[in-house]
Amino acid sequence: MKTEEEIKPDNLENKQPEATPPVEETSKPTKRQQLNDLLKSTVDGYDPEDEEGSSEKLMGYIGRNNEQAKKLADALSKDPKLAQMLSDIVNGKHNAPAALVRYFGRDFLSAEEGTPEYEELAKAEEERKKEVEATEASRKEYDENIEKSMPEVEAFCKEKGYSVDDFLGKLWDSLVGPIFSGIYSRETCELINRAFNYDKDVEDAMKAGETKGRNTNIQKLKEERGDGLPKGLQDQSISKPSKKKTGNSMIDLARMA
């Protein structure tokens, strides 16, 4: 009778254990990368590659936030009940109407007609109505303008080979967003300046190109035709001593450009 060792297949005797493939480690973003991602998602137009411009945007963002925080702190310090009401709403203790009743009473809106409190409430309600109407009118106008403008944008992007979404996104990030946020950085001003002066810059560049081209053609003719003397006499002509140049004038520099 064969033992267990004798009946074991040969191909199992010499079989080596399979090597486990190495597990690829995904690189974890550094703290700097995480910070840059956070700033890009928070500050409009933030670009870590542009240190000067991004520092200006970041300082503006922090300055505006500090200013708003100070205004809010001043308002809350004048009315501690308002601070308590907001705290309850934020912490989920009460919803807004319940928090109002909790700290200002159920009848805080029922002021007697003709009193200063009534006049103040009536004025606030009128302001609210006007604000709602203005917001609705602005939104309606915006939607109508977008609907009218999109065919022009799509045609432009098709002509230039752009993606409509990428084009509008870049336009918002680099120009519209910063302006709406009140940020007029050097980069933003340069973009606006180039847009305003594009036609003039093109015209000036064409004139400069024409002048340079004419000067090149004149020089070429001089080289081909010489100074008007027969070829055999050109080398024998007496050359006048040239005056020593003391420097290039503005006109010379312009011609050399």
C-alpha positions as CSV (number, residue, x, y, z in Angstrom):
1,M,0.0,0.0,0.0
2,K,1.4,3.4,-1.1
3,T,2.0,6.0,1.5
4,E,0.6,9.6,1.2
5,E,4.1,10.8,0.1
6,E,4.1,8.3,-2.8
7,I,0.7,9.2,-4.2
8,K,1.3,13.0,-4.1
9,P,1.4,14.4,-7.7
10,D,4.9,15.6,-8.8
11,N,3.5,18.9,-9.9
12,L,2.5,19.6,-6.3
13,E,5.8,18.6,-4.8
14,N,7.8,21.4,-6.4
15,K,5.1,24.0,-6.6
16,Q,6.2,27.4,-5.1
17,P,3.8,29.6,-3.3
18,E,2.5,32.4,-5.5
19,A,3.9,35.8,-4.7
20,T,1.4,38.4,-3.5
21,P,1.4,41.4,-5.7
22,P,2.5,44.6,-4.0
23,V,-0.3,46.8,-2.9
24,E,0.0,50.3,-4.4
25,E,-0.1,53.0,-1.8
26,T,-2.2,56.0,-2.7
27,S,-0.3,59.2,-2.0
28,K,-2.0,61.3,0.7
29,P,-2.3,65.0,-0.1
30,T,0.0,67.1,1.9
31,K,-1.2,69.8,4.3
32,R,-0.2,72.5,1.8
33,Q,-2.2,70.8,-0.9
34,Q,-5.2,70.5,1.4
35,L,-4.9,74.2,2.3
36,N,-4.6,75.2,-1.4
37,D,-7.7,73.1,-2.2
38,L,-9.6,74.7,0.6
39,L,-8.6,78.2,-0.4
40,K,-9.5,77.5,-4.1
41,S,-13.0,76.4,-3.1
42,T,-13.5,79.3,-0.7
43,V,-11.8,82.4,-2.3
44,D,-12.9,83.3,-5.8
45,G,-10.0,83.3,-8.3
46,Y,-7.4,81.9,-5.8
47,D,-4.5,80.4,-7.7
48,P,-1.5,79.0,-5.6
49,E,0.8,79.5,-8.6
50,D,0.2,83.3,-8.5
51,E,1.5,84.1,-5.0
52,E,1.1,87.9,-5.3
53,G,-2.4,87.9,-6.8
54,S,-3.6,85.2,-4.5
55,S,-2.2,86.9,-1.4
56,E,-4.2,90.0,-2.4
57,K,-7.4,88.0,-2.9
58,L,-6.9,86.2,0.4
59,M,-6.2,89.4,2.4
60,G,-9.4,91.0,0.8
61,Y,-11.4,87.9,1.7
62,I,-10.2,87.9,5.3
63,G,-10.6,91.7,5.6
64,R,-14.3,91.6,4.4
65,N,-15.0,88.7,6.8
66,N,-13.5,90.5,9.7
67,E,-15.5,93.6,8.9
68,Q,-18.8,91.6,8.7
69,A,-18.0,89.8,12.0
70,K,-17.4,93.1,13.7
71,K,-20.7,94.5,12.5
72,L,-22.5,91.4,13.7
73,A,-20.8,91.5,17.1
74,D,-21.7,95.2,17.5
75,A,-25.3,94.5,16.7
76,L,-25.5,91.5,19.1
77,S,-23.9,93.4,21.9
78,K,-26.6,96.1,21.6
79,D,-29.4,93.5,22.0
80,P,-28.3,90.4,24.0
81,K,-31.8,88.9,23.5
82,L,-31.1,88.8,19.7
83,A,-27.8,86.9,20.4
84,Q,-29.6,84.4,22.6
85,M,-32.3,83.9,19.9
86,L,-29.7,83.3,17.2
87,S,-27.9,80.9,19.5
88,D,-31.0,78.8,20.0
89,I,-31.7,78.7,16.2
90,V,-28.1,77.7,15.4
91,N,-28.0,75.0,18.0
92,G,-31.4,73.6,17.0
93,K,-33.1,74.4,20.3
94,H,-35.9,76.4,18.6
95,N,-36.9,77.1,15.0
96,A,-36.9,80.8,14.0
97,P,-40.6,81.6,14.8
98,A,-40.4,79.8,18.2
99,A,-37.1,81.6,19.0
100,L,-38.6,84.9,18.2
101,V,-41.6,84.3,20.5
102,R,-39.3,82.9,23.2
103,Y,-37.2,86.1,23.5
104,F,-39.5,88.8,22.2
105,G,-43.0,87.6,23.1
106,R,-45.9,86.5,21.0
107,D,-47.3,89.9,20.5
108,F,-44.0,91.7,19.6
109,L,-45.4,92.5,16.1
110,S,-48.7,93.8,17.4
111,A,-47.6,97.4,18.2
112,E,-50.3,100.0,18.5
113,E,-50.9,102.0,15.4
114,G,-49.4,105.5,15.6
115,T,-46.6,104.6,18.0
116,P,-43.0,104.7,17.0
117,E,-42.8,100.9,17.3
118,Y,-45.7,100.5,14.8
119,E,-44.1,103.0,12.3
120,E,-40.8,101.1,12.6
121,L,-42.5,97.7,11.9
122,A,-44.5,99.2,9.0
123,K,-41.3,100.6,7.5
124,A,-39.5,97.3,7.8
125,E,-42.3,95.4,6.1
126,E,-42.3,97.9,3.2
127,E,-38.6,97.5,2.8
128,R,-39.0,93.7,2.8
129,K,-41.6,93.9,0.1
130,K,-39.5,96.2,-2.1
131,E,-36.5,93.9,-1.7
132,V,-38.5,90.8,-2.7
133,E,-39.9,92.6,-5.7
134,A,-36.5,93.8,-6.8
135,T,-34.9,90.4,-6.4
136,E,-37.7,88.8,-8.4
137,A,-37.4,91.4,-11.2
138,S,-33.6,91.0,-11.3
139,R,-33.8,87.3,-11.5
140,K,-36.4,87.5,-14.3
141,E,-34.2,89.9,-16.2
142,Y,-31.2,87.7,-15.7
143,D,-32.9,84.6,-17.0
144,E,-34.3,86.5,-20.0
145,N,-30.8,87.9,-20.8
146,I,-29.2,84.5,-20.5
147,E,-31.7,82.9,-22.8
148,K,-31.0,85.7,-25.4
149,S,-27.3,85.6,-25.0
150,M,-26.6,81.8,-25.0
151,P,-26.9,81.4,-28.9
152,E,-24.2,84.1,-29.2
153,V,-22.0,82.5,-26.7
154,E,-22.4,79.0,-28.2
155,A,-21.7,80.4,-31.7
156,F,-18.6,82.2,-30.4
157,C,-17.3,79.1,-28.6
158,K,-17.9,76.9,-31.7
159,E,-16.0,79.3,-33.8
160,K,-13.0,79.4,-31.4
161,G,-13.2,75.7,-30.6
162,Y,-14.0,76.3,-26.9
163,S,-16.2,74.3,-24.6
164,V,-19.1,76.5,-23.5
165,D,-19.0,75.4,-19.9
166,D,-15.2,75.8,-19.7
167,F,-15.4,79.3,-21.3
168,L,-18.1,80.5,-19.0
169,G,-16.4,79.0,-16.0
170,K,-13.1,80.7,-16.8
171,L,-14.9,84.0,-17.5
172,W,-16.5,83.8,-14.1
173,D,-13.4,82.8,-12.2
174,S,-11.1,85.4,-13.8
175,L,-13.4,88.3,-14.3
176,V,-17.1,88.2,-13.3
177,G,-16.7,86.6,-9.9
178,P,-14.0,88.9,-8.6
179,I,-15.9,92.0,-9.8
180,F,-19.1,90.8,-8.1
181,S,-17.1,90.2,-4.9
182,G,-15.6,93.8,-5.2
183,I,-12.1,92.5,-6.0
184,Y,-10.3,94.7,-8.5
185,S,-6.8,93.1,-8.5
186,R,-4.0,94.0,-10.9
187,E,-4.8,90.9,-13.0
188,T,-8.5,91.9,-13.2
189,C,-7.6,95.5,-14.3
190,E,-5.2,94.1,-16.9
191,L,-7.9,91.9,-18.4
192,I,-10.3,94.9,-18.6
193,N,-7.7,97.2,-20.0
194,R,-6.8,94.7,-22.7
195,A,-10.4,94.3,-23.6
196,F,-10.9,98.1,-23.9
197,N,-7.8,98.7,-25.9
198,Y,-7.7,95.6,-28.1
199,D,-8.5,97.3,-31.4
200,K,-6.0,100.1,-30.8
201,D,-3.3,97.6,-29.8
202,V,-3.9,95.6,-32.9
203,E,-3.7,98.7,-35.1
204,D,-0.5,99.9,-33.4
205,A,1.1,96.4,-33.9
206,M,0.1,96.4,-37.5
207,K,1.6,99.9,-38.1
208,A,4.8,98.8,-36.3
209,G,5.0,95.7,-38.4
210,E,4.5,97.7,-41.6
211,T,7.3,100.1,-40.7
212,K,9.6,97.3,-39.8
213,G,8.8,95.5,-43.0
214,R,9.5,98.7,-45.1
215,N,12.8,99.2,-43.4
216,T,13.7,95.6,-44.1
217,N,12.9,95.9,-47.8
218,I,14.9,99.1,-48.1
219,Q,17.9,97.5,-46.5
220,K,17.5,94.5,-48.8
221,L,17.4,96.8,-51.9
222,K,20.6,98.5,-50.7
223,E,22.3,95.2,-50.3
224,E,21.2,94.0,-53.8
225,R,21.8,97.3,-55.7
226,G,24.7,98.8,-53.8
227,D,25.2,102.5,-53.7
228,G,24.4,103.1,-57.4
229,L,28.0,102.7,-58.7
230,P,29.0,100.0,-61.1
231,K,29.9,96.8,-59.4
232,G,33.6,97.1,-60.2
233,L,33.9,100.5,-58.7
234,Q,32.0,99.9,-55.5
235,D,35.0,98.3,-53.7
236,Q,37.3,101.1,-54.9
237,S,35.1,104.0,-53.7
238,I,36.5,106.1,-51.0
239,S,34.8,105.5,-47.7
240,K,34.2,108.5,-45.5
241,P,35.2,108.2,-41.9
242,S,32.1,107.5,-39.8
243,K,31.4,109.6,-36.8
244,K,31.8,107.8,-33.5
245,K,28.4,107.0,-32.1
246,T,27.8,108.2,-28.6
247,G,24.6,106.2,-28.1
248,N,21.3,105.4,-29.6
249,S,18.6,108.1,-29.7
250,M,14.9,107.3,-29.0
251,I,14.3,107.4,-32.8
252,D,17.2,105.0,-33.4
253,L,15.8,102.6,-30.7
254,A,12.4,102.8,-32.2
255,R,13.7,102.0,-35.7
256,M,15.7,99.0,-34.3
257,A,12.5,97.6,-32.6
